[in-house]
Amino acid sequence: MKVSGLRSVLVAASAAGLALAIAVPAANARPAGTGRTTIGDKCLIGTWLDNHGRTTTKFDGVNVVMHAGGGDVDHITATGIDHSNWMKSQPLVGKYRGFPLTETIRGTNKQLLHASKVGHHLELTVTERGWSAGSTNTYVYRHHHRPGYLNKIGVHTYRFRCTATTLTWMGPKGHVIGTETRQSRTP
C-alpha cells in the first residue's frame, strides 16, 4: 500500500498460511489448473479485499507512518500477477509535523508476486510492474492538495500467512502490518 511497498501491494496492499504449495522453481512451473503454480503458493490465488493496515509514505522527504483505511481489491492469478484496484479504497491517514496528512490513491497497480519458504518463514517477493494510465496519488496537508508519486519499479519482500479466509502481511520482525479478506472461492 506503498507508495511504499505495502500499498503497492497491499499498503498495498498490502500481503499466506500453512497448508500451501511453496517454492515451485520457475523451470518446473505449469499453467493454473495443473497442480503447480508459478506464484509459489496456491493459497494466494483469488480476489482479496484489503482491511486496515499500517505503512509509511515519504512526504516532504520525511517518512510518515500512515494508517490505511483499506478497500483496495487485489486480483491474484496463478502466474503471480496481481492487479491491485484502488478505485474505491479509503484514504490513508497520518500526522506530519503535528497536523493531519491524508493520502488518496486511485488507479490500478500491476505487480508480480512470488512466495517462497525462507527458514521457518514464508516470504512474498513483490515486484512492481507499474500503475495504469490516469492513476493518481493525492495528499491533503493543512487544506492544501498536492500530487504524490506512485512507485513504478522496485522489489519488496514481506513475511506472510495465508488461510482460506485471511491473508496476513508482516514486517521483517513478524509484526502484522495489514490483512486482507478473501472475496473469492479458495483455489
C-alpha positions as CSV (number, residue, x, y, z in Angstrom):
1,M,0.0,0.0,0.0
2,K,3.0,1.9,-0.9
3,V,3.8,4.5,-2.4
4,S,5.6,2.3,0.0
5,G,5.8,-1.4,-0.5
6,L,2.6,-2.5,1.2
7,R,0.3,0.0,-0.6
8,S,1.7,-1.2,-3.9
9,V,0.6,-4.5,-3.0
10,L,-1.1,-4.4,-0.1
11,V,-0.2,-0.7,1.9
12,A,-0.8,-2.2,-0.6
13,A,-1.6,-3.9,-0.3
14,S,-0.8,-5.0,1.4
15,A,0.4,-9.4,1.9
16,A,0.0,-17.0,3.3
17,G,-0.6,-19.7,5.6
18,L,0.4,-23.2,6.3
19,A,-1.4,-25.7,4.0
20,L,0.3,-24.4,0.9
21,A,2.4,-25.4,-2.1
22,I,5.5,-23.4,-1.6
23,A,8.6,-22.6,-3.7
24,V,8.0,-24.2,-7.0
25,P,11.0,-23.5,-9.2
26,A,10.1,-21.4,-12.3
27,A,11.6,-24.1,-14.6
28,N,9.1,-26.6,-13.3
29,A,6.1,-24.3,-13.2
30,R,2.9,-25.2,-15.1
31,P,-0.2,-23.3,-16.0
32,A,-3.0,-22.9,-13.5
33,G,-5.2,-26.0,-13.0
34,T,-2.3,-28.5,-13.3
35,G,-1.5,-28.6,-9.6
36,R,1.6,-26.3,-9.7
37,T,1.7,-22.6,-10.0
38,T,4.4,-20.0,-10.7
39,I,3.2,-17.9,-7.8
40,G,4.7,-20.5,-5.4
41,D,1.7,-20.7,-3.1
42,K,-1.7,-21.5,-4.4
43,C,-3.4,-20.1,-1.3
44,L,-2.7,-16.6,-2.7
45,I,-4.7,-17.1,-5.8
46,G,-8.0,-15.3,-5.9
47,T,-9.6,-11.9,-5.0
48,W,-8.7,-10.2,-1.7
49,L,-10.2,-7.1,-0.1
50,D,-7.6,-5.1,1.9
51,N,-8.6,-4.3,5.5
52,H,-7.0,-1.7,7.7
53,G,-3.2,-1.7,7.8
54,R,-0.1,0.4,8.6
55,T,2.5,1.6,6.2
56,T,4.8,4.6,5.5
57,T,4.9,7.2,2.9
58,K,7.5,9.8,2.0
59,F,6.2,13.4,2.3
60,D,8.5,16.4,2.0
61,G,11.4,14.0,2.2
62,V,10.3,12.5,5.6
63,N,8.9,9.0,6.2
64,V,5.5,9.4,7.7
65,V,3.6,6.5,9.4
66,M,0.2,6.1,7.7
67,H,-2.8,4.1,8.7
68,A,-4.6,2.6,5.6
69,G,-8.4,2.5,5.6
70,G,-8.5,-0.5,3.3
71,G,-10.9,-1.1,0.5
72,D,-8.4,-1.8,-2.4
73,V,-9.0,-5.1,-4.1
74,D,-6.3,-7.5,-5.2
75,H,-6.9,-10.0,-8.1
76,I,-4.1,-12.5,-7.9
77,T,-3.5,-15.1,-10.6
78,A,-1.7,-18.5,-10.6
79,T,1.1,-16.9,-12.6
80,G,1.7,-14.4,-9.8
81,I,0.2,-11.3,-11.5
82,D,-1.6,-9.1,-9.0
83,H,-3.9,-6.4,-10.3
84,S,-4.5,-4.1,-7.3
85,N,-7.5,-1.9,-7.8
86,W,-7.5,1.3,-5.7
87,M,-10.6,2.9,-7.2
88,K,-12.8,2.5,-4.1
89,S,-10.0,2.4,-1.4
90,Q,-10.3,4.6,1.7
91,P,-7.7,7.3,2.3
92,L,-4.5,6.7,4.3
93,V,-4.2,8.9,7.3
94,G,-1.1,10.0,9.3
95,K,0.4,13.0,11.1
96,Y,3.2,15.2,9.7
97,R,4.6,18.0,12.0
98,G,1.6,17.7,14.3
99,F,-1.1,18.1,11.5
100,P,-3.2,15.5,9.8
101,L,-1.9,14.2,6.4
102,T,-4.2,12.2,4.1
103,E,-3.3,10.3,1.0
104,T,-5.8,9.2,-1.5
105,I,-4.7,6.7,-4.2
106,R,-6.8,5.9,-7.3
107,G,-6.0,3.6,-10.2
108,T,-4.7,0.0,-10.7
109,N,-1.3,-1.2,-9.8
110,K,0.2,-4.3,-11.5
111,Q,2.7,-6.4,-9.5
112,L,4.4,-9.8,-9.8
113,L,4.2,-11.9,-6.7
114,H,6.3,-15.0,-5.7
115,A,6.1,-16.9,-2.5
116,S,8.9,-19.0,-1.0
117,K,9.9,-20.5,2.3
118,V,12.9,-18.9,3.9
119,G,14.0,-20.7,7.1
120,H,10.9,-21.0,9.2
121,H,9.0,-18.2,7.5
122,L,7.0,-17.7,4.3
123,E,8.1,-14.7,2.3
124,L,6.4,-12.9,-0.6
125,T,8.5,-11.0,-3.1
126,V,6.6,-8.2,-4.7
127,T,8.0,-6.8,-8.0
128,E,6.4,-3.5,-9.2
129,R,5.2,-3.6,-12.8
130,G,3.6,-0.1,-12.8
131,W,0.3,1.8,-12.5
132,S,-2.3,2.1,-15.1
133,A,-2.6,5.4,-17.1
134,G,-4.5,8.0,-15.2
135,S,-3.7,6.6,-11.7
136,T,-3.2,9.3,-9.1
137,N,-1.8,9.8,-5.6
138,T,-3.0,13.0,-3.9
139,Y,-2.0,14.3,-0.5
140,V,-4.0,16.8,1.6
141,Y,-2.0,18.7,4.2
142,R,-3.2,21.8,6.0
143,H,-6.1,22.1,3.5
144,H,-3.7,22.1,0.5
145,H,-3.8,19.4,-2.2
146,R,-0.5,18.1,-3.5
147,P,0.2,15.4,-6.1
148,G,2.1,12.4,-4.9
149,Y,4.4,9.8,-6.5
150,L,3.3,6.3,-7.5
151,N,6.1,3.6,-7.5
152,K,6.6,2.2,-11.0
153,I,9.6,0.0,-10.2
154,G,11.0,-1.8,-7.2
155,V,11.1,-5.1,-5.3
156,H,9.8,-5.5,-1.8
157,T,9.8,-8.6,0.4
158,Y,7.3,-9.3,3.2
159,R,6.6,-12.2,5.5
160,F,3.0,-13.5,5.2
161,R,0.4,-16.1,6.3
162,C,-2.5,-17.3,4.1
163,T,-5.5,-19.2,5.1
164,A,-8.8,-20.0,3.3
165,T,-10.2,-16.6,4.5
166,T,-7.3,-14.3,5.5
167,L,-4.0,-13.0,4.0
168,T,-1.8,-11.5,6.7
169,W,1.2,-9.3,5.9
170,M,4.0,-9.0,8.4
171,G,7.1,-6.8,8.7
172,P,10.7,-8.2,9.0
173,K,10.3,-8.9,12.7
174,G,7.0,-10.7,12.3
175,H,4.7,-7.8,13.4
176,V,1.4,-7.6,11.5
177,I,1.2,-4.6,9.1
178,G,-2.0,-5.5,7.3
179,T,-4.6,-8.1,6.5
180,E,-6.8,-8.9,3.5
181,T,-10.1,-10.9,3.4
182,R,-10.7,-13.5,0.7
183,Q,-13.6,-12.5,-1.6
184,S,-13.3,-15.5,-4.0
185,R,-13.5,-19.2,-3.5
186,T,-10.4,-21.0,-2.2
187,P,-8.4,-22.3,-5.2
